[in-house]
Amino acid sequence: MSDAASIADYRRALTTPGATGPVIAALFGRLPIAMVGISLLLYTQHQTGSFATAGLVSGAALIGVAMGSVAQGRIVDRFGPTRPLLVFSTVFAALAALEVTAIELRAPVPVLVGCALALGLSQPQVGSASRALWHRLLPAGPVRTAAYSYEAISMEVFFILGPGLAGLFVTAPWPGTGLVIGAATQFLGSVAFAMTRTVRAWGSRETAPAQSGGVLGAFARPAMRTVALAAFGFGLVVGFIEVAVPASATAAGHPGVGGLLLSLWSVSSVLFGVLYGMRPWPRPIYLRLPVLLGGFALLSALLAIPTSLLGLGMAMVLVGTLITPQSTTHSLAVEAAAPPGAAAEAFGWVITSVTLGLAIGQSVSGGLVESAGPRAAFLWASAAGVSIALMVWLLRHTVSGRPPARRRTSSAVSSTAIASTEPVSSTPGPRADPDTPDADPSASAARSG
């Protein structure tokens, strides 16, 4: 079964009975995701005058998200999304108010970082619940693939609007406007998503027991760890760039343009993401993970070349083409890697990995920007991404289900020795190419649902 998705498949996914309410509510619950993070970064930098401090604060918030997403995913798998989302949304709103108060009072950096960590920890994970919901509403196949692609594309739309709005609001009479509006919108959208009929029907009695993996849960599976590594590399590259681009705009004397520049790569991501979904390449998921990450990292090096904001904007458009294809591939890979009954937790591990990469990337990039300039941060982003793509390539067998080459060779030698003592058939069997699409076990996993 092909994982290519047509326009008709998108329409069938979004018009599935029971999907309309959660889809609309999730739009509001996830719209401020990029807006809150960038607003916190720009707001902190505006009040403290330091990109290094701002990077630490926004990085702490992302680490909180990384820590909270898996825990929330496990709770959702156990009890359903409604009660957890209502509780976390309420706590998130209170902590957002606390963070704003700390920034306004010029609290010490450890206090700002601690509040940001708690804020990220409580951020309601509508994204993982929404993606896991498609697993329940749709059978495996192109329509479900289209639903996952929609999730990735809609996130890019949010990343188009979020940074642009953050850059606009930071120039308002009060620079904390973007953070407050973003947090309020996320709170209302999360509550609305949790209260839809379809989501409330997702109860603990319907949830299949997940395979035990101890404390690690779904992460105990080697395939899940490889997917998470690819997602981490993706987040790391993005984290470097999300600090270096606003720093470039500030150095050029146009600080409000930084958010708009970040929005540009999401425009090309959405447009190319739809086209890529119709003819994905490479076809096997286990090859797609390292190839897309490596290509994205190599393109990121182009951001170090331009000497003007116009040139930087053009480079951002080019780099953005490989964002949505990676997000969609991560969701498809989870289909093969996640244990039964742990869909929300598995998507939580992907979110954890991406946000952990963002946090580290932003924190390191903030220091690089102040010590060596934005160009150095762009080059470090590329080098780090390529290195992790190589690691994912070496671990690709965990997702494909095939042993590594050395083990295959050893097995082949043993088979030859055994066969030498038996009669040899004169009719050779078919020989499968391990890198053909048909050899991708994720397709078999998708067929089995």
C-alpha positions, 0 to 999 in steps of 0.5 A, a space after each residue: 500500500 502506498 503512503 502517497 496522499 491525494 487531494 481527495 484523501 485530505 478531503 476524506 480525512 477532514 470530513 470523517 464523522 466526528 473529526 470536525 469539532 476536534 479539528 477546529 478546536 485544535 486549530 486554536 489550541 495549537 495556533 499559539 505554539 510558535 507564537 508563545 515560544 518566540 514571544 517569550 524569547 523576544 519579550 525576555 530579550 526586550 526586557 533584559 537586553 540579552 539574547 543569551 538570557 532570552 535563549 536560556 529562558 525560551 530553552 527552559 520552556 522547551 525543556 519543560 515541554 519535552 518533559 511534559 509531553 511524554 507524561 501527558 501522552 501516557 496519561 491520555 493513553 490511560 484516561 483519555 484526553 478530556 480530564 488531563 487537558 482541562 487540568 493542564 490547561 488551567 495550570 498553564 494559564 496560571 503559570 503564564 501569568 507568573 512568568 509575565 510577572 517575573 519578567 516585569 519585575 526583572 527577576 533573577 535569571 534562575 527565577 525566569 528560567 524556573 518559571 519558564 520550565 514550569 510553563 513548558 511542563 504544563 503546556 497542554 499537548 493538544 498536538 499529540 492527542 490530535 494526531 493520536 485521534 486520527 489513529 482511532 478515527 481512520 484505518 491505515 492507508 492513504 487517508 490516514 496518511 493525508 490526516 498526518 500530513 494535514 497535521 504537519 501542514 497545519 503546524 507549519 501554518 501556525 509557524 507562519 502566523 506565530 513568529 510573524 505575530 510575535 514579531 508584531 506584538 513585541 513592537 506594541 506599547 507593551 512587549 508582553 502582549 504576544 505572550 499573553 494573547 498566545 497563552 490565552 488562545 492556547 488555553 481556550 483552544 485546549 479546553 474546547 478540544 477536550 470538551 468535543 464529543 469525539 474527544 470525550 468519547 475517548 475514554 480509558 475503557 476503550 484504550 488498549 493496554 500498551 506493551 510494557 517497556 518499564 519506565 521508558 514505555 514506548 521509548 524502549 523500542 529501538 525503532 522508536 529511539 531512532 525516530 526520536 533521534 531524527 526528530 531531535 536532529 530536526 529540532 536542533 537545527 530549527 533551534 539554532 536558526 530560530 535564535 540566529 535569524 532574529 539576531 541577524 535582523 537586530 544586528 541589521 537594525 530591524 528587530 521587528 523583522 526577525 519574526 517575519 523572516 522565520 515565517 518565510 520558511 513556513 510558507 515554502 514548507 506548506 507549499 512543498 509539503 503538499 506536493 511532497 505528500 503526493 510523491 514522497 521520496 525516498 519511498 521507504 520510511 527508514 531511508 526517508 528519515 536520514 535523507 530528509 534530515 541530512 538535506 535539511 541540515 545541508 540547506 541550512 548552511 546556505 543561511 550563512 551566505 547572505 549579507 542582507 535581510 532580503 537575501 536571508 529571506 530568500 534562503 529561508 524560503 529554500 531551507 523551509 521546503 524540507 520542514 513539513 516532509 520531515 514532520 509527516 515522516 515522523 508521524 508515519 514512522 511512529 505507525 511502525 515503531 509505537 507499541 499498541 495502545 500507546 499512540 499518544 505517548 509515542 507522539 509525545 516522544 516525538 514532541 519531546 525529541 523535537 522540543 529538546 532539540 529546540 531547547 539545546 539549539 536555542 540555548 547554544 545558538 544564543 551564546 554563539 550569536 553573542 560571541 561569534 555572530 549569527 553566521 557561526 550559529 547557522 554553520 553550527 546548525 548545519 554541522 550538527 544536523 548532518 552529524 545526527 543524520 549520519 547516526 540515523 542512517 547507521 541506525 536505519 535498520 531498527 526502523 526497517 526491521 532488518 539486521 545491520 549489514 555485519 549481522 546479515 553477512 554473518 548469517 549468510 555465511 552460516 546459511 551457506 555452511 548449512 546449505 553445503 550439507 543439503 541438496 541444492 535446488 536448481 531453481 533459484 528463488 526471487 531475490 528482493 532488493 532491500 531498498 525497494 519500497 516493497 521491502 519497507 516494513 512500515 507499509 506492512 505495519 500500516 496494512 495491519 493497522 
